[in-house]
Amino acid sequence: MSDWLPAAIELSHARAPAVLVTVAAVKGSTPRAAGAKILVSAETVVGTIGGGHLELKAIEIARAQLGGQSAPALRRFPLGASLGQCCGGIANLLFEPLPAASICLQFARDCARAGGRCVRVVPVHGEGALIVSGNDHAGTLGSPAVDAVAMQRARALLADGGGARLVDLGTGADTRTCLLDPLQPEGPCVWLFGAGHVGRALVSVLAPVAAEIVWVDQRASEFPGQVAANVRVFVSDEPAAEVPAAPAGAFFLVMTHNHALDEQITEAILRRGDYLYFGLIGSQTKRRRFEQRLAARGIDAARLATMTCPIGVAGIGDKRPAAIAVATAAEVLQRFEEQSVGQAVPAARRA
């Protein structure tokens, strides 16, 4: 899920109207695949459906709707001469006015924070929305029969890993066309321990591409006054005690101001073992020292091999915090994409 969801929740809390524009279906070459979104309010635009004239036109239509102009919810846009885009394909956009408040948005956000996936089911005509996870749901399409079919189809979509699609749901006269819109993390869920120079630089690089960053440090004074909407700050006297709260499949990064603290957090992470990536800032000497101490406390060699230290993609020797942040962010994104396409991930690429 991208940053449209926290932005939508913020607008919902402020009771500010908005229109969510979703690429509902595509044919041929288009700037973005089905499921891409922009959230349009009177003053802001969050996300992108590819830029260019298509996006400008979508924003114009959405703001006209916010101004009270009625229009078809689903619109077809040939990306040829009329829009001046060379893609040549066809994009169908769904314009969805968001309610002033919706439990569905928070349900989707909670699902994302738990590391899960869910499917939004939105009717093309009429009101209502349904969010379906693997074992729960929120909202309604206004008909128990249609809700039941929608939940079945949504969970089938979760199982097969497919993308957004338009489908007909229901039976007989009680049938309606809906968008099945899978919501899944578009970036890693990162738990970052340390708010020093590298930590602050890393958050500025990772925040635009991470699903969420949970940022932990003992020192409240080290955190900036403002952070991105997908960054949660925790001041903790015992950072290692926060490790169990992370969801399975999290990406851990440890770079505190204290080597002893790094070691405590490292041990807590390695004892979990259900992470997709664990990076520890430091040298080969630091790695060897940690391995010796942790092995003496019962951490086996196979688990120690899953720790990445030093961190960052190879070939960047610059030790400035911003350079380390860029190299580390690149490595995190590589690991995330490898996982997303089902490739095997080396246990310790730079061990």
Summary of the structure (lengths in Angstrom):
residues: 351
radius of gyration: 22.5
end to end distance: 31.7
largest distance: 70.5
contacts: 1133
relative contact order: 0.09
helix: 35%
strand: 25%
